[in-house]
């Protein structure tokens, strides 16, 4: 089926190093075990699952198309209705919030609206929306997400959506020109400081020297949270 539709591509950051650092069993059972629960909660926006559903069942019962390969998640609208387009954007924002707050997984989403062809029997997802979402995702220098102008306009823009916010998005090559970011801070939460790792709140001097690009993404993510988050801003003002 070919028509204009909303599509989101999310990549798990620094996944290559995770795969090289830990046994595969640990990644599948622990790293992805918790992530799958967060994914299910974000897509259905119902109760937190104690055990994630079988992935085939989840994919068949959520209100959007879903694919997952290694470190890449793809969400796409099944049709070009307002509700389907918005469901993709909301799910991406909620998944960012869930992972930012309760897991060590860090994601980066690019979202575009445009021509898309999907074929469930062949597993094909092809079109301009795929290219646009991929380019936008790869160009961002943080854990977070952004929408192209057509994607933001398709759901009415920032003024009509709590999940969108205007922000000077940090780009790598500045091939993207949007200022519309996903507002993943929208879920109610206690004061949140995005830790560098499970072992350390801040990057060490060695981290800064050996992984300056990762440190920069972490810093940009924290700056966004501090500037945008209503909940933490309210608590800081007390």
C-alpha positions, 0 to 999 in steps of 0.5 A: 500500500502506497500513500503519505504516512507518518513514520518514525525511526529510532536508533539505540545509541552506542549499541555497537559498544554495548554488543562488544562489551557484554555477553549476548545473553546479558543484552537479550535478557537484561538490557532488552528485557526491560526495554521491551516492557518500556516499548510495550507500555509506550505503544499501548499506553496502558499498565506497566507489563511485568512480563512483555508480550510475545513480540509477534502478538505486540506487533499485531495488537498495537495501533501502528506498524512496528518493526525492530532490527538490532538497534533500530525501531521503526514505527509507522502509521497504518493509514493517513488518518489524523489519529494514526499520524498522532499515535506514531508521534506520541508513541515515540515521545513516550518511549523516549521518556520511559527509557530515559527515566527507567532504563539505561537505553538511550534512543534518538528518533527522526520522524517524517511524513511522506510517501511510504510503501509497506508490504507485510508479506515481504517485510518491505518499508520503502519511501521518502518518509523512510529517507527523511526520518533516517537523515533527521535521526542520524543528524541529531547530537543527543538522545531525543527526537525531532520532526521534519516540517511536513511531519509537524504540520501533519499533526497541527504543529507545536501549538496543538500538541504537548508532545512537540516543542520548539527548541534549537536542536543540536545537529551534527552536519546541519543538513536538517533545518527543523526546530520541532523536537519531541517533548519526552519530558511530559510524563510526571516524574520526580526530579530527574537527573539523566545519569551518565551511566548506572555506575556514575552520575557524571562522565569521568575525565577519562570518558571525556577524553576517550568518548567526547562525542558521547559526552556531548550527546549526554550534555545536550540531552541534559540541557534540553531536559533542564530547559523544557521539563515542566515538572522539574522546573516547578520543583526547582521553583519551590 
